Amino acid sequence: MANSNVITINLFADNAWVSKEITARTVGQLRVELNIPSDAAVMVGSTQRTDSHELQEGDNVAYALSNKTGGFDTYLVALERKELEFVIKLHQARG
């Protein structure tokens, strides 16, 4: 039986997407669960989010430390590529 306390997010880590099961329900809880520093910026989808933002099954999530440059640019390009690949697969499935 599936654990109803767990959701799966797509986490952008080390320049790749990984599927990650988490129990966190907000960005703030995710910081604690994944040891994300409080000064790191967290993006869900293509928007930077506050700690009170609620996470949903399948969310695309990335974070970058304040001393890092270019991290979100790489993430946004990867997010666009992932969404484009999904649209292509959907189109192909429809024939």
VOPAGU-2260 file (C-alpha; in pm, 1 decimal, decimal comma):
REM VOPAGU-2260
SITE   aa  ch    i         X         Y         Z
SITE  MET   A    0       0,0       0,0       0,0
SITE  ALA   A    1     132,7     346,2     -92,5
SITE  ASN   A    2     236,0     582,9     184,0
SITE  SER   A    3     -10,8     872,6     173,6
SITE  ASN   A    4     240,6    1095,6     352,2
SITE  VAL   A    5     482,5    1081,9      59,2
SITE  ILE   A    6     472,7    1282,0    -263,6
SITE  THR   A    7     715,4    1266,5    -552,3
SITE  ILE   A    8     875,4    1579,8    -693,7
SITE  ASN   A    9    1116,4    1630,7    -981,3
SITE  LEU   A   10    1430,2    1779,9    -828,8
SITE  PHE   A   11    1688,9    1949,6   -1046,0
SITE  ALA   A   12    2021,1    1846,6    -890,5
SITE  ASP   A   13    2370,0    1826,5   -1038,4
SITE  ASN   A   14    2240,3    1946,2   -1377,4
SITE  ALA   A   15    1994,3    1657,2   -1406,2
SITE  TRP   A   16    1635,4    1577,0   -1311,9
SITE  VAL   A   17    1586,1    1321,9   -1037,1
SITE  SER   A   18    1262,8    1186,1    -900,9
SITE  LYS   A   19    1256,0    1240,0    -523,7
SITE  GLU   A   20    1004,4    1110,1    -272,5
SITE  ILE   A   21     947,2    1358,3       9,3
SITE  THR   A   22     719,5    1404,4     309,0
SITE  ALA   A   23     744,3    1785,0     305,2
SITE  ARG   A   24     428,0    1972,7     213,2
SITE  THR   A   25     574,8    2324,8     194,3
SITE  VAL   A   26     899,3    2477,9      67,8
SITE  GLY   A   27     994,5    2549,9     431,2
SITE  GLN   A   28     948,9    2184,8     526,7
SITE  LEU   A   29    1145,1    2084,3     216,6
SITE  ARG   A   30    1435,3    2301,9     334,4
SITE  VAL   A   31    1446,7    2099,8     656,6
SITE  GLU   A   32    1402,3    1759,8     487,3
SITE  LEU   A   33    1673,5    1818,0     225,4
SITE  ASN   A   34    1898,2    2042,0     437,8
SITE  ILE   A   35    1853,9    2337,2     203,5
SITE  PRO   A   36    2008,3    2651,0     360,8
SITE  SER   A   37    1765,9    2925,7     460,3
SITE  ASP   A   38    1942,0    3175,0     231,0
SITE  ALA   A   39    1904,6    2953,7     -77,0
SITE  ALA   A   40    1644,1    3053,3    -334,2
SITE  VAL   A   41    1391,8    2779,4    -414,7
SITE  MET   A   42    1201,9    2764,4    -742,3
SITE  VAL   A   43     889,9    2558,3    -802,0
SITE  GLY   A   44     798,0    2549,5   -1167,0
SITE  SER   A   45     944,0    2868,0   -1310,2
SITE  THR   A   46     877,8    3087,0   -1005,4
SITE  GLN   A   47    1084,5    3154,2    -694,8
SITE  ARG   A   48     870,8    3056,9    -394,1
SITE  THR   A   49     851,2    3144,7     -25,3
SITE  ASP   A   50     867,4    2890,2     255,2
SITE  SER   A   51     487,0    2885,8     287,6
SITE  HIS   A   52     433,1    2767,8     -72,1
SITE  GLU   A   53     257,6    2429,6     -79,3
SITE  LEU   A   54     421,4    2152,9    -279,9
SITE  GLN   A   55     220,2    1928,1    -510,3
SITE  GLU   A   56     278,3    1582,2    -655,2
SITE  GLY   A   57     498,5    1613,1    -964,9
SITE  ASP   A   58     627,1    1966,8    -896,2
SITE  ASN   A   59     953,5    2063,9   -1065,8
SITE  VAL   A   60    1182,0    2202,9    -794,7
SITE  ALA   A   61    1530,9    2353,6    -789,0
SITE  TYR   A   62    1733,5    2556,7    -544,9
SITE  ALA   A   63    2046,7    2766,7    -563,2
SITE  LEU   A   64    2265,8    2915,5    -295,4
SITE  SER   A   65    2297,6    3291,8    -289,8
SITE  ASN   A   66    2667,1    3269,6    -380,4
SITE  LYS   A   67    2599,2    3068,0    -697,3
SITE  THR   A   68    2553,7    3226,5   -1037,7
SITE  GLY   A   69    2381,5    3079,6   -1339,0
SITE  GLY   A   70    2206,4    2802,9   -1146,3
SITE  PHE   A   71    1853,0    2914,5   -1222,5
SITE  ASP   A   72    1932,4    2989,9   -1585,6
SITE  THR   A   73    2042,8    2627,7   -1627,4
SITE  TYR   A   74    1731,9    2510,5   -1439,6
SITE  LEU   A   75    1494,1    2717,1   -1653,1
SITE  VAL   A   76    1646,0    2584,1   -1974,8
SITE  ALA   A   77    1618,5    2228,0   -1838,3
SITE  LEU   A   78    1257,5    2292,8   -1730,7
SITE  GLU   A   79    1168,4    2423,5   -2076,8
SITE  ARG   A   80    1335,7    2120,8   -2236,0
SITE  LYS   A   81    1146,9    1883,5   -2004,0
SITE  GLU   A   82     814,5    2049,7   -2083,4
SITE  LEU   A   83     891,3    2045,0   -2456,9
SITE  GLU   A   84     978,1    1673,8   -2442,7
SITE  PHE   A   85     644,0    1609,9   -2269,5
SITE  VAL   A   86     453,9    1800,4   -2540,1
SITE  ILE   A   87     635,1    1608,9   -2814,1
SITE  LYS   A   88     555,7    1272,7   -2649,2
SITE  LEU   A   89     191,7    1375,1   -2605,1
SITE  HIS   A   90     168,8    1477,3   -2970,8
SITE  GLN   A   91     328,6    1151,3   -3082,8
SITE  ALA   A   92      90,3     948,0   -2867,2
SITE  ARG   A   93    -204,7    1118,9   -3028,8
SITE  GLY   A   94     -66,9    1018,2   -3368,8
